Amino acid sequence: MLEGSVEVMNRLGLHARAAAQLVRLAGTFRSRITLRRTDSEVFANAKSILSVLALAAPMGTGLVIEAEGVDEREAFDSVMALFANGFGEI
């Protein structure tokens, strides 16, 4: 299992369009990808739009990304890059 921390950097946070990008990306991998808020025990399955939106993660929210499975390295790196890129909004 791989694990790393990110901060939501885009101005609108993890809103519907950004969440949809994440879910589309996560769905391309066989590994389980989970997001967890660092300020609470709220977590989300990155392959579920409702689960991701339920995080209610505005700009500045810290998240822990976990990937586990056969393609975990590629999945982890891709999700981390999406957050680093600010979902193409910064």
GIKA-V338604 format. One record per residue. N is the residue number from 1. RES is the residue in one letter. SS is DSSP state (H for helix, E for strand, L for the rest). D_LAST is the distance of its C-alpha to the last C-alpha in Angstrom with 2 decimals. Layout:
N:RES:SS:D_LAST
N:RES:SS:D_LAST
This chain:
1:M:L:29.40
2:L:E:26.10
3:E:E:24.15
4:G:E:21.09
5:S:E:18.93
6:V:E:15.21
7:E:E:13.35
8:V:L:11.17
9:M:L:8.00
10:N:L:6.22
11:R:L:8.16
12:L:L:10.55
13:G:L:11.38
14:L:L:13.05
15:H:L:14.12
16:A:H:16.23
17:R:H:13.98
18:A:H:12.01
19:A:H:15.52
20:A:H:17.03
21:Q:H:14.83
22:L:H:15.90
23:V:H:19.47
24:R:H:19.74
25:L:H:18.71
26:A:H:21.01
27:G:L:23.77
28:T:L:24.06
29:F:L:25.42
30:R:L:28.82
31:S:L:27.87
32:R:E:27.42
33:I:E:23.89
34:T:E:23.70
35:L:E:21.15
36:R:E:22.67
37:R:E:21.55
38:T:L:22.59
39:D:L:23.98
40:S:L:26.28
41:E:L:27.96
42:V:L:25.86
43:F:E:24.90
44:A:E:23.79
45:N:E:24.65
46:A:L:21.46
47:K:L:23.50
48:S:L:24.18
49:I:H:21.89
50:L:H:24.12
51:S:H:24.10
52:V:H:20.31
53:L:H:20.07
54:A:L:22.98
55:L:L:20.97
56:A:L:19.57
57:A:L:16.64
58:P:L:14.65
59:M:L:11.88
60:G:L:13.70
61:T:L:16.00
62:G:E:17.35
63:L:E:18.30
64:V:E:20.75
65:I:E:20.44
66:E:E:23.86
67:A:E:24.97
68:E:E:28.66
69:G:L:30.57
70:V:L:31.57
71:D:L:28.13
72:E:H:26.47
73:R:H:25.13
74:E:H:23.29
75:A:H:22.10
76:F:H:20.94
77:D:H:19.13
78:S:H:17.36
79:V:H:16.24
80:M:H:15.17
81:A:H:13.09
82:L:H:11.39
83:F:H:10.52
84:A:H:9.62
85:N:L:7.14
86:G:H:5.58
87:F:H:7.59
88:G:H:5.87
89:E:L:3.79
90:I:L:0.00
